[in-house]
Amino acid sequence: FDAISYKAIKILSTFNSQGIANLLWAYAKVGHENNDLFEAVSEAAIKIIEEFDTKELADTVWAYAKAGHESNDLFEAVSETAISKIDLFNMQDIDNLIWAYRKVGDEKAELFVAQREAMSITNSNT
């Protein structure tokens, strides 16, 4: 995994939003810590954050929270983008977003909780 992360850091500028989210998810899922990778990816992700779809936004912050790696700038960028796309989230992705923000102790989690509750009410009325 270290060899992959070294190579990934060198070519991060070629990654799209899905590539970034998938890379982070894989590292977090297997529990491999690589601070250099997470720091470099944070910078790269912020540059293209508007390209992320709702799943990629949720998976990205989930990966950071799961790996125990903090990036206040990334979490801020994700929350701003998520708010602008909030109506596009499905329940699973918003749950992952809530979990990640709660895990890092970010109070924006409660904003997403309120949105999830509104989604639940809307879904029960249809």
C-alpha positions as a printed Julia matrix, in Angstrom:
126×3 Matrix{Float64}:
   0.0    0.0     0.0
   2.88   2.39    0.66
   4.19   1.93   -2.88
   0.73   2.64   -4.28
   0.33   5.75   -2.15
   3.73   7.07   -3.23
   2.76   6.66   -6.89
  -0.74   8.06   -6.3
   0.64  11.22   -4.69
   2.76  11.82   -7.79
  -0.22  11.54  -10.16
  -3.04  12.99   -8.03
  -3.57  15.82  -10.5
  -4.85  13.21  -12.98
  -7.45  11.8   -10.58
 -11.1   12.68  -11.0
 -13.53  12.85   -8.08
 -14.39   9.15   -8.29
 -10.73   8.18   -8.33
 -10.07  10.26   -5.24
 -13.07   8.9    -3.34
 -12.26   5.3    -4.28
  -8.6    5.65   -3.28
  -9.5    7.08    0.11
 -12.22   4.5     0.69
  -9.79   1.65   -0.02
  -7.14   2.93    2.39
  -9.7    3.56    5.13
 -11.42   0.21    4.59
  -8.23  -1.8     5.05
  -7.07   0.45    7.88
  -3.78   1.42    6.25
  -2.52   4.73    7.56
  -0.58   7.02    5.28
  -0.61  10.62    6.44
   1.26  11.87    3.39
  -1.39  10.42    1.1
  -4.33  11.8     3.08
  -2.74  15.26    3.26
  -2.01  15.33   -0.48
  -5.45  14.02   -1.38
  -7.11  16.65    0.79
  -5.49  19.42   -1.24
  -6.33  17.73   -4.55
  -9.93  17.06   -3.55
 -10.58  20.64   -2.47
  -9.46  21.86   -5.9
 -12.16  19.79   -7.65
 -14.75  19.49   -4.87
 -17.57  20.81   -7.06
 -17.1   17.78   -9.35
 -17.89  15.32   -6.54
 -21.3   13.7    -6.58
 -23.11  13.03   -3.32
 -21.72   9.5    -2.89
 -18.18  10.71   -3.49
 -18.63  13.53   -0.97
 -19.95  11.11    1.65
 -17.31   8.45    0.93
 -14.52  11.01    1.12
 -15.37  12.35    4.58
 -16.24   8.8     5.72
 -12.72   7.7     4.74
 -11.05  10.56    6.6
 -13.13   9.93    9.72
 -12.61   6.15    9.55
  -8.86   6.59    9.12
  -8.75   9.1    11.96
  -7.17  11.69    9.71
  -8.29  15.26   10.2
  -8.62  17.84    7.47
 -10.7   20.79    8.58
 -10.35  22.46    5.18
 -11.62  19.38    3.38
 -14.54  18.87    5.77
 -15.48  22.53    5.33
 -15.33  22.26    1.53
 -17.37  19.04    1.58
 -20.03  20.55    3.85
 -20.43  23.6     1.62
 -20.72  21.42   -1.47
 -23.01  18.93    0.27
 -25.36  21.71    1.34
 -25.6   22.92   -2.25
 -26.45  19.35   -3.38
 -28.45  18.29   -0.33
 -31.6   17.4    -2.27
 -29.61  14.88   -4.33
 -28.46  12.75   -1.39
 -29.96   9.34   -0.76
 -30.41   8.04    2.79
 -27.25   5.89    2.82
 -25.0    8.7     1.67
 -26.46  11.21    4.1
 -26.08   8.65    6.92
 -22.4    8.25    5.99
 -22.0   12.01    5.94
 -23.62  12.32    9.38
 -21.44   9.52   10.79
 -18.25  11.14    9.48
 -19.04  14.62   10.81
 -20.05  13.19   14.2
 -16.92  11.02   14.33
 -14.67  14.08   13.96
 -16.82  16.13   16.34
 -18.04  18.62   13.74
 -21.32  20.26   14.68
 -22.38  20.41   11.02
 -23.52  16.83   11.56
 -26.69  18.2    13.13
 -27.49  20.17    9.98
 -27.31  16.93    8.01
 -29.4   15.15   10.65
 -32.13  17.75   10.18
 -32.02  17.2     6.43
 -32.23  13.43    6.9
 -35.28  13.83    9.12
 -36.9   16.02    6.47
 -36.13  13.34    3.88
 -37.74  10.7     6.1
 -40.9   12.75    6.44
 -41.04  13.37    2.69
 -40.53   9.67    1.94
 -43.24   8.62    4.39
 -45.73  11.0     2.76
 -45.3    9.53   -0.72
